[in-house]
Amino acid sequence: MSTLKELYGKTVKVLSTDPTDAGAEGQVWYNTTSGAFKTVLATGAWSSGGAVNAAGTTASAGTQTANVIFAGQRPGNVALVEEYNGSSWSEVNNYPISVGNLSGTGTQTAALGFGGYPNVTTTNEYDGTNWTSGGALGTGRELLAGIGVQTAALAAGGLIRGSPEVNTTAVEQYNGTAWTGAPSMNTGLYGRTGNGTTSAALASGGNPSTNVVEEYNGSSWTTVNARPYAGGNAMGSGIQTAALNYGGNPSSRLTTTVSYDGTNWSAESAMATARSMGGGSPSGTTGAALASTGTPSSATEEFSLTIYSPIAATWASGGALSTGRESMSSAGTQTAALAVGGRVGPPGASTAVESYNGTAMSGAPSLNTARQYAGGCGTQTAAITYANNPVSGATEEYDGSSWATQPNSMSTARRSFASFGIQTAALAAGGTTGPAVSSLTEEYNGTSWTAGGALSQARQYYAGAGIETSGLVFGGSDNPNSTKYANTEEYGGTSWTAGGALPTGTSGLMGCGATQTAALAFGGYQPSKVATTVEYDGSAWSSKPAMGGATAEGSGAGTNVAGLSIGGSPAETGVEEFTGEIVQLDYKTLTSS
């Protein structure tokens, strides 16, 4: 009998604690503390990707890192096309027609779209830039399975509108120019998930709700082992002998993910977002798949094989403020923060300051001037706050013991603006200077304020993150807070440039983050209060777990992986702590079974 070392070049080790390095993959060891043999093997897991620009149902083509979604209902029939580069989506040339319930297959630079509602026969080919007409389907239909590539594809099953409606068994094959009839399937269904090629295809599930699966060998269809769950409109990735199906809607939308090895189906990690009729990755694999949009989400998720097991990000309640406040400034980290001033309701602005140690709030030296809708940044022992309502440019600094009013005020008095930085390199951008919102930026060097580059979008009631030479601002509104903005602007120390947009226009939101490429935005008005949380990676925002409760006009501190939400409107005392995703090795305990 061969030993483990002979087979894999590794011996069975005896350890008191489990290893934590990536080299543990494939290693077998005996843990003397738990009394068990263990190993680390790669398994599949979903993680967040960049949100699409327009949510809804869609057709798709491509892989996890080079994907395209096109047409569909987002909402109503659209011709919109978006491409994914592995981190963010961008709009490109439209599909030739606005149509829903169509199908797609192929790659991002050689995609095929066909069919749709009602009884559409149109086919269109994409070269990565432009769409051109292809050969028409012999039978117009919708919700059909797309299989293969642009020059060798199958259109399988689907729904033919009429009286009566027909769930067809029809299959057509495309050669890059024209469609011709191919052997029919055994069961007439629509909303099936397709995988594979024209000579080795897989059609799974479908509506009316079923878990039936058929394989095609280029000559005939054979019914094989049923999928573990019923329903249609699931997304797919992979080939006949290594396929993924995920999501769908037997009666309600699902997060379910299953894999197929050519014979049997196995359960995989579920998606975070339940969805159906979204974009899959027809040219992807079981180790690198994509799920985008679908009803009702704009979220994108990526499925990858990994030896790590992530612990999901989460919000948890922290120690409450002793005095409920809104529109305050803040400084510091999740475990060493300051909540400075703010609005307490009648009589209004407050001089109160509270210090947070990661567990509880406690009283700290008061401000010299009551402030609300002010800016602030820095650390718990070196903080700064500036401006006020009514509009002011007054500045105070804190050294951990007391607040000192500074001789130099801001050049432009304002309130309700975005701020970020440290005590000796702080920034104020936009806000309200009186009757109008502003685009003006000012920088503080620890002594005086000077003009910086102007924003491209004047705004108020919004948030910022980062440092003076590498920061960003996001969200906000006009005056009188009726139009909510989604755009992000990035600051390089001199001027502002456009960044990735928030999924939804939001005002009164909070933010935190140490850098321009790692920020968090949470809460706000859309137009009512929300608990939404999104993270910025330097190019795009992606969804994160929602807060415990909807809130707006509070203050944020900390980083994108250890954030803090403090207070909110109306004069809330609540504090929530955000912990980012934690990644650890996925240990497997070996048994004799």
LUMBA-634083 format. One record per residue (C-alpha): y negated, x, z negated; residue in one letter. Coordinates in nm, 3 decimals. Layout:
<rs>
R         Y         X         Z   residu
R         Y         X         Z        A
...
</rs>
This chain:
<rs>
R         Y         X         Z   residu
R     0.000     0.000     0.000        M
R    -0.343     0.135     0.092        S
R    -0.597     0.194    -0.182        T
R    -0.960     0.082    -0.177        L
R    -1.068     0.443    -0.129        K
R    -0.835     0.485     0.168        E
R    -0.966     0.164     0.329        L
R    -1.338     0.189     0.249        Y
R    -1.395     0.539     0.114        G
R    -1.488     0.401    -0.229        K
R    -1.307     0.407    -0.562        T
R    -1.300     0.137    -0.829        V
R    -1.551     0.242    -1.093        K
R    -1.563     0.151    -1.461        V
R    -1.916     0.054    -1.569        L
R    -2.071    -0.107    -1.876        S
R    -2.357    -0.261    -1.669        T
R    -2.371    -0.381    -1.311        D
R    -2.536    -0.143    -1.059        P
R    -2.876    -0.245    -0.924        T
R    -2.908    -0.038    -0.605        D
R    -2.824    -0.149    -0.251        A
R    -2.538     0.102    -0.241        G
R    -2.336    -0.144    -0.449        A
R    -2.256    -0.344    -0.134        E
R    -1.879    -0.331    -0.078        G
R    -1.823    -0.135    -0.401        Q
R    -1.571    -0.274    -0.653        V
R    -1.616    -0.196    -1.021        W
R    -1.482    -0.309    -1.357        Y
R    -1.755    -0.424    -1.596        N
R    -1.633    -0.338    -1.947        T
R    -1.896    -0.565    -2.106        T
R    -1.792    -0.882    -1.921        S
R    -1.429    -0.775    -1.872        G
R    -1.434    -0.859    -1.500        A
R    -1.395    -0.688    -1.164        F
R    -1.709    -0.731    -0.953        K
R    -1.854    -0.651    -0.613        T
R    -2.159    -0.721    -0.398        V
R    -2.116    -0.882    -0.055        L
R    -2.370    -1.006     0.196        A
R    -2.426    -1.383     0.194        T
R    -2.668    -1.611     0.374        G
R    -2.996    -1.726     0.220        A
R    -3.312    -1.905     0.336        W
R    -3.663    -1.768     0.281        S
R    -4.011    -1.893     0.371        S
R    -4.173    -1.812     0.704        G
R    -4.515    -1.891     0.851        G
R    -4.607    -2.259     0.877        A
R    -4.642    -2.421     1.222        V
R    -4.986    -2.538     1.332        N
R    -4.877    -2.896     1.407        A
R    -4.590    -3.059     1.217        A
R    -4.343    -3.305     1.369        G
R    -4.034    -3.328     1.585        T
R    -3.992    -3.076     1.863        T
R    -3.762    -2.893     2.105        A
R    -3.702    -2.522     2.065        S
R    -3.566    -2.202     2.216        A
R    -3.526    -1.842     2.107        G
R    -3.428    -1.642     1.801        T
R    -3.548    -1.599     1.443        Q
R    -3.818    -1.346     1.534        T
R    -3.904    -1.462     1.888        A
R    -3.906    -1.841     1.896        N
R    -4.086    -2.113     2.088        V
R    -4.121    -2.484     2.004        I
R    -4.252    -2.730     2.260        F
R    -4.356    -3.093     2.312        A
R    -4.212    -3.361     2.081        G
R    -4.395    -3.595     1.845        Q
R    -4.655    -3.425     1.620        R
R    -4.756    -3.712     1.574        P
R    -4.732    -3.910     1.898        G
R    -4.595    -3.752     2.212        N
R    -4.757    -3.411     2.271        V
R    -4.739    -3.121     2.517        A
R    -4.820    -2.861     2.248        L
R    -4.633    -2.528     2.258        V
R    -4.622    -2.270     1.979        E
R    -4.462    -1.924     1.967        E
R    -4.329    -1.744     1.657        Y
R    -4.331    -1.365     1.620        N
R    -4.130    -1.346     1.300        G
R    -4.426    -1.410     1.069        S
R    -4.672    -1.657     1.221        S
R    -4.707    -1.926     1.490        W
R    -4.968    -1.927     1.765        S
R    -5.051    -2.190     2.025        E
R    -4.983    -2.097     2.390        V
R    -4.981    -2.277     2.725        N
R    -4.885    -2.644     2.702        N
R    -4.562    -2.802     2.823        Y
R    -4.624    -2.979     3.157        P
R    -4.588    -3.329     3.007        I
R    -4.635    -3.497     2.671        S
R    -4.288    -3.615     2.575        V
R    -4.076    -3.676     2.268        G
R    -3.702    -3.659     2.199        N
R    -3.646    -3.387     2.460        L
R    -3.406    -3.094     2.429        S
R    -3.440    -2.720     2.468        G
R    -3.238    -2.401     2.488        T
R    -3.267    -2.040     2.600        G
R    -3.497    -1.764     2.476        T
R    -3.868    -1.733     2.407        Q
R    -3.929    -1.567     2.743        T
R    -3.673    -1.772     2.937        A
R    -3.669    -2.121     2.785        A
R    -3.551    -2.450     2.929        L
R    -3.681    -2.796     2.835        G
R    -3.528    -3.119     2.966        F
R    -3.495    -3.494     2.912        G
R    -3.689    -3.706     2.666        G
R    -3.804    -4.059     2.594        Y
R    -3.764    -4.288     2.781        P
R    -3.487    -4.175     3.019        N
R    -3.682    -3.869     3.133        V
R    -3.513    -3.657     3.401        T
R    -3.774    -3.381     3.409        T
R    -3.674    -3.017     3.357        T
R    -3.919    -2.732     3.295        N
R    -3.867    -2.356     3.277        E
R    -4.075    -2.113     3.066        Y
R    -4.118    -1.741     3.135        D
R    -4.299    -1.658     2.813        G
R    -4.638    -1.743     2.963        T
R    -4.619    -2.032     3.210        N
R    -4.409    -2.344     3.265        W
R    -4.271    -2.435     3.609        T
R    -4.069    -2.733     3.733        S
R    -3.692    -2.708     3.750        G
R    -3.424    -2.935     3.892        G
R    -3.414    -3.294     3.764        A
R    -3.131    -3.428     3.548        L
R    -2.899    -3.666     3.730        G
R    -2.919    -3.911     3.437        T
R    -3.242    -3.945     3.238        G
R    -3.185    -3.954     2.862        R
R    -3.316    -3.846     2.525        E
R    -3.183    -3.678     2.210        L
R    -2.929    -3.477     2.410        L
R    -2.772    -3.149     2.302        A
R    -2.897    -2.834     2.475        G
R    -2.654    -2.543     2.510        I
R    -2.675    -2.205     2.683        G
R    -2.952    -2.015     2.859        V
R    -3.212    -2.094     3.124        Q
R    -2.986    -2.009     3.417        T
R    -2.663    -2.149     3.272        A
R    -2.713    -2.451     3.046        A
R    -2.544    -2.773     2.940        L
R    -2.709    -3.109     2.868        A
R    -2.455    -3.294     2.655        A
R    -2.451    -3.659     2.548        G
R    -2.771    -3.840     2.458        G
R    -2.920    -4.189     2.450        L
R    -2.989    -4.385     2.768        I
R    -3.247    -4.657     2.714        R
R    -3.181    -4.998     2.865        G
R    -3.021    -5.328     2.791        S
R    -2.782    -5.244     2.648        P
R    -2.858    -4.890     2.528        E
R    -2.582    -4.639     2.598        V
R    -2.467    -4.350     2.379        N
R    -2.340    -4.146     2.668        T
R    -2.052    -3.899     2.697        T
R    -2.213    -3.752     3.011        A
R    -2.253    -3.375     3.045        V
R    -2.450    -3.192     3.314        E
R    -2.460    -2.819     3.391        Q
R    -2.766    -2.624     3.509        Y
R    -2.744    -2.312     3.726        N
R    -3.111    -2.215     3.715        G
R    -3.199    -2.441     4.004        T
R    -3.015    -2.774     3.985        A
R    -2.805    -2.992     3.753        W
R    -2.452    -3.095     3.849        T
R    -2.197    -3.314     3.677        G
R    -1.960    -3.150     3.426        A
R    -1.658    -3.285     3.233        P
R    -1.757    -3.561     2.990        S
R    -1.721    -3.541     2.612        M
R    -1.469    -3.755     2.427        N
R    -1.724    -3.943     2.215        T
R    -2.055    -4.090     2.327        G
R    -2.327    -3.981     2.082        L
R    -2.692    -3.881     2.066        Y
R    -2.864    -3.628     1.845        G
R    -2.575    -3.380     1.862        R
R    -2.626    -3.014     1.773        T
R    -2.534    -2.768     2.048        G
R    -2.417    -2.408     2.018        N
R    -2.272    -2.152     2.257        G
R    -2.249    -2.112     2.633        T
R    -2.144    -2.312     2.938        T
R    -1.788    -2.180     2.904        S
R    -1.761    -2.178     2.524        A
R    -1.971    -2.461     2.381        A
R    -1.981    -2.652     2.055        L
R    -2.126    -3.003     2.001        A
R    -2.141    -3.116     1.638        S
R    -2.228    -3.436     1.452        G
R    -2.445    -3.700     1.611        G
R    -2.559    -4.061     1.590        N
R    -2.442    -4.324     1.523        P
R    -2.381    -4.112     1.212        S
R    -2.065    -3.904     1.250        T
R    -1.924    -3.563     1.163        N
R    -1.715    -3.532     1.480        V
R    -1.708    -3.189     1.649        V
R    -1.602    -3.102     2.003        E
R    -1.542    -2.766     2.173        E
R    -1.578    -2.697     2.545        Y
R    -1.392    -2.422     2.733        N
R    -1.563    -2.465     3.068        G
R    -1.308    -2.722     3.183        S
R    -1.263    -2.985     2.911        S
R    -1.380    -3.099     2.569        W
R    -1.145    -3.096     2.268        T
R    -1.206    -3.259     1.929        T
R    -1.169    -3.000     1.650        V
R    -1.220    -2.982     1.273        N
R    -1.498    -3.215     1.159        A
R    -1.826    -3.084     1.022        R
R    -1.853    -3.121     0.643        P
R    -2.138    -3.369     0.674        Y
R    -2.218    -3.658     0.906        A
R    -2.536    -3.735     1.094        G
R    -2.741    -3.634     1.392        G
R    -3.056    -3.439     1.475        N
R    -2.953    -3.121     1.294        A
R    -3.077    -2.782     1.411        M
R    -2.850    -2.498     1.519        G
R    -2.807    -2.127     1.580        S
R    -2.523    -1.911     1.707        G
R    -2.222    -1.941     1.936        I
R    -1.899    -2.142     1.946        Q
R    -1.707    -1.909     1.716        T
R    -1.999    -1.822     1.484        A
R    -2.234    -2.119     1.452        A
R    -2.480    -2.262     1.201        L
R    -2.583    -2.627     1.166        N
R    -2.862    -2.720     0.924        Y
R    -3.054    -3.031     0.826        G
R    -3.028    -3.364     1.006        G
R    -3.046    -3.728     0.904        N
R    -2.740    -3.942     0.839        P
R    -2.963    -4.180     0.638        S
R    -3.218    -3.944     0.483        S
R    -3.323    -3.595     0.582        R
R    -3.105    -3.310     0.457        L
R    -3.129    -2.948     0.340        T
R    -2.757    -2.892     0.406        T
R    -2.648    -2.575     0.587        T
R    -2.293    -2.509     0.712        V
R    -2.130    -2.235     0.919        S
R    -1.840    -2.249     1.167        Y
R    -1.605    -1.959     1.245        D
R    -1.434    -2.116     1.545        G
R    -1.182    -2.300     1.327        T
R    -1.325    -2.397     0.989        N
R    -1.658    -2.502     0.841        W
R    -1.805    -2.350     0.523        S
R    -2.100    -2.444     0.305        A
R    -2.399    -2.206     0.303        E
R    -2.718    -2.193     0.096        S
R    -2.934    -2.502     0.144        A
R    -3.281    -2.499     0.295        M
R    -3.576    -2.551     0.062        A
R    -3.717    -2.825     0.288        T
R    -3.519    -3.130     0.401        A
R    -3.575    -3.184     0.773        R
R    -3.439    -3.328     1.096        S
R    -3.532    -3.306     1.464        M
R    -3.701    -2.971     1.402        G
R    -3.686    -2.641     1.583        G
R    -3.376    -2.426     1.556        G
R    -3.287    -2.091     1.710        S
R    -3.050    -2.166     2.002        P
R    -3.028    -1.797     2.093        S
R    -3.007    -1.682     1.732        G
R    -2.704    -1.594     1.522        T
R    -2.540    -1.699     1.198        T
R    -2.699    -1.396     1.033        G
R    -3.053    -1.456     1.163        A
R    -3.154    -1.820     1.218        A
R    -3.477    -2.020     1.210        L
R    -3.569    -2.373     1.102        A
R    -3.921    -2.491     1.183        S
R    -4.119    -2.811     1.132        T
R    -3.921    -3.135     1.185        G
R    -3.995    -3.454     0.999        T
R    -4.201    -3.442     0.789        P
R    -4.284    -3.076     0.724        S
R    -4.487    -2.793     0.879        S
R    -4.276    -2.539     0.689        A
R    -4.071    -2.266     0.855        T
R    -3.762    -2.110     0.697        E
R    -3.558    -1.807     0.798        E
R    -3.184    -1.772     0.730        F
R    -3.056    -1.418     0.689        S
R    -2.748    -1.241     0.560        L
R    -2.840    -1.044     0.252        T
R    -2.683    -0.876    -0.050        I
R    -2.968    -1.010    -0.260        Y
R    -2.989    -1.341    -0.440        S
R    -3.349    -1.456    -0.481        P
R    -3.467    -1.644    -0.787        I
R    -3.713    -1.896    -0.648        A
R    -4.082    -1.879    -0.729        A
R    -4.194    -2.129    -0.989        T
R    -4.484    -2.266    -1.193        W
R    -4.452    -2.308    -1.571        A
R    -4.687    -2.440    -1.839        S
R    -4.892    -2.185    -2.031        G
R    -5.102    -2.202    -2.345        G
R    -5.378    -2.462    -2.309        A
R    -5.753    -2.412    -2.331        L
R    -5.901    -2.524    -2.662        S
R    -6.191    -2.679    -2.471        T
R    -6.118    -2.856    -2.143        G
R    -6.331    -2.724    -1.858        R
R    -6.373    -2.718    -1.485        E
R    -6.567    -2.501    -1.239        S
R    -6.551    -2.192    -1.459        M
R    -6.519    -1.829    -1.355        S
R    -6.234    -1.602    -1.458        S
R    -6.120    -1.242    -1.477        A
R    -5.804    -1.046    -1.546        G
R    -5.433    -1.089    -1.505        T
R    -5.171    -1.345    -1.598        Q
R    -5.114    -1.179    -1.938        T
R    -5.471    -1.063    -2.004        A
R    -5.726    -1.310    -1.868        A
R    -6.066    -1.459    -1.945        L
R    -6.182    -1.819    -1.885        A
R    -6.560    -1.799    -1.865        V
R    -6.812    -2.082    -1.904        G
R    -6.753    -2.392    -1.693        G
R    -6.840    -2.759    -1.694        R
R    -6.735    -2.960    -1.999        V
R    -6.887    -3.291    -1.895        G
R    -7.199    -3.414    -2.075        P
R    -7.394    -3.206    -2.168        P
R    -7.260    -2.995    -1.878        G
R    -7.251    -2.617    -1.860        A
R    -7.084    -2.417    -2.137        S
R    -7.123    -2.072    -2.293        T
R    -6.760    -2.081    -2.414        A
R    -6.525    -1.796    -2.327        V
R    -6.154    -1.791    -2.405        E
R    -5.909    -1.503    -2.383        S
R    -5.546    -1.542    -2.269        Y
R    -5.264    -1.306    -2.374        N
R    -4.986    -1.452    -2.160        G
R    -4.892    -1.705    -2.425        T
R    -5.198    -1.860    -2.584        A
R    -5.573    -1.895    -2.549        M
R    -5.805    -1.770    -2.824        S
R    -6.180    -1.763    -2.873        G
R    -6.382    -1.473    -2.726        A
R    -6.754    -1.380    -2.745        P
R    -6.975    -1.643    -2.583        S
R    -7.200    -1.601    -2.281        L
R    -7.573    -1.559    -2.328        N
R    -7.639    -1.833    -2.071        T
R    -7.438    -2.152    -2.025        A
R    -7.282    -2.147    -1.677        R
R    -7.091    -2.374    -1.441        Q
R    -6.991    -2.334    -1.075        Y
R    -7.047    -1.958    -1.125        A
R    -6.852    -1.666    -0.978        G
R    -6.669    -1.395    -1.164        G
R    -6.410    -1.119    -1.147        C
R    -6.295    -0.799    -1.316        G
R    -6.062    -0.744    -1.609        T
R    -6.033    -0.883    -1.959        Q
R    -6.232    -0.588    -2.097        T
R    -6.462    -0.526    -1.800        A
R    -6.566    -0.862    -1.655        A
R    -6.867    -0.996    -1.471        I
R    -7.000    -1.349    -1.411        T
R    -7.290    -1.443    -1.186        Y
R    -7.496    -1.741    -1.063        A
R    -7.502    -2.093    -1.207        N
R    -7.576    -2.463    -1.154        N
R    -7.867    -2.534    -1.126        P
R    -7.875    -2.256    -0.871        V
R    -7.930    -1.915    -1.024        S
R    -7.867    -1.549    -0.950        G
R    -7.845    -1.429    -1.310        A
R    -7.565    -1.181    -1.389        T
R    -7.382    -1.096    -1.712        E
R    -7.130    -0.818    -1.782        E
R    -6.862    -0.804    -2.052        Y
R    -6.723    -0.488    -2.213        D
R    -6.450    -0.648    -2.422        G
R    -6.685    -0.706    -2.717        S
R    -6.999    -0.878    -2.593        S
R    -7.183    -1.011    -2.288        W
R    -7.499    -0.838    -2.165        A
R    -7.749    -0.997    -1.926        T
R    -7.823    -0.757    -1.641        Q
R    -8.178    -0.685    -1.522        P
R    -8.095    -0.733    -1.155        N
R    -8.015    -1.085    -1.034        S
R    -7.861    -1.184    -0.703        M
R    -8.106    -1.194    -0.414        S
R    -8.005    -1.551    -0.328        T
R    -7.953    -1.799    -0.612        A
R    -7.645    -2.012    -0.553        R
R    -7.348    -2.201    -0.700        R
R    -6.998    -2.319    -0.590        S
R    -6.920    -2.001    -0.394        F
R    -6.622    -1.766    -0.360        A
R    -6.602    -1.441    -0.556        S
R    -6.366    -1.146    -0.594        F
R    -6.358    -0.777    -0.687        G
R    -6.417    -0.582    -1.007        I
R    -6.712    -0.538    -1.241        Q
R    -6.856    -0.242    -1.049        T
R    -6.770    -0.369    -0.700        A
R    -6.802    -0.748    -0.689        A
R    -6.872    -0.992    -0.408        L
R    -7.027    -1.339    -0.372        A
R    -6.989    -1.533    -0.047        A
R    -7.133    -1.865     0.067        G
R    -7.190    -2.150    -0.176        G
R    -7.481    -2.387    -0.219        T
R    -7.832    -2.248    -0.236        T
R    -7.989    -2.590    -0.294        G
R    -7.981    -2.864    -0.034        P
R    -7.768    -2.664     0.210        A
R    -7.447    -2.459     0.212        V
R    -7.479    -2.089     0.282        S
R    -7.300    -1.819     0.481        S
R    -7.473    -1.534     0.297        L
R    -7.272    -1.256     0.129        T
R    -7.392    -1.023    -0.147        E
R    -7.224    -0.718    -0.298        E
R    -7.267    -0.577    -0.649        Y
R    -7.222    -0.205    -0.721        N
R    -7.244    -0.221    -1.100        G
R    -7.623    -0.198    -1.097        T
R    -7.776    -0.406    -0.820        S
R    -7.702    -0.668    -0.553        W
R    -7.735    -0.595    -0.180        T
R    -7.675    -0.802     0.133        A
R    -7.332    -0.793     0.299        G
R    -7.204    -0.936     0.626        G
R    -7.251    -1.311     0.677        A
R    -6.960    -1.553     0.691        L
R    -6.892    -1.722     1.023        S
R    -6.849    -2.054     0.838        Q
R    -7.103    -2.164     0.575        A
R    -6.915    -2.341     0.296        R
R    -6.892    -2.437    -0.071        Q
R    -6.621    -2.528    -0.325        Y
R    -6.371    -2.267    -0.211        Y
R    -6.189    -1.956    -0.336        A
R    -6.140    -1.587    -0.275        G
R    -5.907    -1.299    -0.358        A
R    -5.879    -0.922    -0.322        G
R    -6.129    -0.640    -0.366        I
R    -6.476    -0.583    -0.223        E
R    -6.355    -0.370     0.067        T
R    -6.043    -0.575     0.138        S
R    -6.083    -0.938     0.040        G
R    -6.059    -1.287     0.181        L
R    -6.196    -1.639     0.131        V
R    -6.029    -1.968     0.223        F
R    -6.080    -2.342     0.231        G
R    -6.400    -2.511     0.118        G
R    -6.622    -2.788     0.248        S
R    -6.960    -2.875     0.390        D
R    -7.238    -3.046     0.199        N
R    -7.180    -3.319     0.076        P
R    -6.813    -3.215     0.046        N
R    -6.689    -3.453     0.315        S
R    -6.542    -3.211     0.572        T
R    -6.259    -2.996     0.432        K
R    -6.213    -2.653     0.593        Y
R    -5.879    -2.477     0.653        A
R    -6.006    -2.149     0.797        N
R    -5.964    -1.811     0.629        T
R    -6.201    -1.517     0.664        E
R    -6.120    -1.155     0.577        E
R    -6.375    -0.899     0.458        Y
R    -6.347    -0.528     0.528        G
R    -6.645    -0.413     0.323        G
R    -6.900    -0.473     0.599        T
R    -6.816    -0.780     0.804        S
R    -6.593    -1.089     0.814        W
R    -6.315    -1.159     1.066        T
R    -6.094    -1.463     1.117        A
R    -5.760    -1.480     0.934        G
R    -5.475    -1.728     0.941        G
R    -5.568    -2.090     0.865        A
R    -5.448    -2.287     0.563        L
R    -5.195    -2.558     0.654        P
R    -5.449    -2.826     0.551        T
R    -5.825    -2.828     0.500        G
R    -5.886    -2.807     0.125        T
R    -6.189    -2.791    -0.102        S
R    -6.208    -2.725    -0.474        G
R    -5.898    -2.506    -0.457        L
R    -5.819    -2.205    -0.674        M
R    -5.703    -1.861    -0.570        G
R    -5.587    -1.522    -0.691        C
R    -5.453    -1.197    -0.553        G
R    -5.511    -0.826    -0.580        A
R    -5.526    -0.753    -0.208        T
R    -5.616    -0.906     0.127        Q
R    -5.250    -0.912     0.230        T
R    -5.110    -1.077    -0.084        A
R    -5.302    -1.382    -0.205        A
R    -5.224    -1.724    -0.351        L
R    -5.410    -2.054    -0.300        A
R    -5.332    -2.362    -0.509        F
R    -5.455    -2.712    -0.592        G
R    -5.775    -2.861    -0.455        G
R    -5.878    -3.180    -0.274        Y
R    -5.715    -3.296     0.056        Q
R    -5.908    -3.532     0.001        P
R    -5.744    -3.634    -0.331        S
R    -5.616    -3.374    -0.577        K
R    -5.296    -3.190    -0.479        V
R    -5.045    -2.954    -0.640        A
R    -4.990    -2.758    -0.317        T
R    -4.935    -2.381    -0.334        T
R    -4.943    -2.143    -0.036        V
R    -4.920    -1.763    -0.009        E
R    -5.103    -1.533     0.233        Y
R    -4.939    -1.220     0.376        D
R    -5.238    -1.085     0.566        G
R    -5.185    -1.298     0.876        S
R    -5.046    -1.640     0.780        A
R    -5.007    -1.883     0.491        W
R    -4.659    -2.001     0.385        S
R    -4.552    -2.275     0.147        S
R    -4.457    -2.199    -0.213        K
R    -4.338    -2.429    -0.494        P
R    -4.593    -2.690    -0.597        A
R    -4.775    -2.678    -0.929        M
R    -4.655    -2.891    -1.217        G
R    -4.947    -3.126    -1.165        G
R    -5.222    -3.188    -0.911        A
R    -5.549    -3.023    -1.004        T
R    -5.878    -2.905    -0.855        A
R    -6.196    -2.719    -0.951        E
R    -6.022    -2.498    -1.205        G
R    -6.008    -2.121    -1.189        S
R    -5.745    -1.868    -1.085        G
R    -5.655    -1.521    -1.209        A
R    -5.382    -1.262    -1.156        G
R    -5.183    -1.183    -0.843        T
R    -4.973    -1.362    -0.585        N
R    -4.656    -1.288    -0.788        V
R    -4.804    -1.338    -1.136        A
R    -5.081    -1.593    -1.105        G
R    -5.269    -1.814    -1.347        L
R    -5.431    -2.157    -1.301        S
R    -5.683    -2.246    -1.571        I
R    -5.837    -2.588    -1.638        G
R    -5.956    -2.825    -1.369        G
R    -6.141    -3.151    -1.310        S
R    -6.215    -3.360    -1.509        P
R    -6.250    -3.106    -1.797        A
R    -5.875    -3.029    -1.813        E
R    -5.719    -2.803    -2.076        T
R    -5.403    -2.730    -1.878        G
R    -5.290    -2.376    -1.792        V
R    -5.005    -2.296    -1.552        E
R    -4.839    -1.963    -1.477        E
R    -4.697    -1.875    -1.135        F
R    -4.404    -1.634    -1.105        T
R    -4.323    -1.517    -0.753        G
R    -3.976    -1.496    -0.606        E
R    -3.755    -1.242    -0.784        I
R    -3.492    -1.068    -0.575        V
R    -3.173    -0.930    -0.736        Q
R    -2.829    -0.824    -0.616        L
R    -2.587    -1.111    -0.562        D
R    -2.289    -1.011    -0.778        Y
R    -1.945    -1.158    -0.707        K
R    -1.674    -1.177    -0.972        T
R    -1.331    -1.104    -0.828        L
R    -1.038    -1.324    -0.929        T
R    -0.668    -1.323    -0.857        S
R    -0.678    -1.654    -0.670        S
</rs>
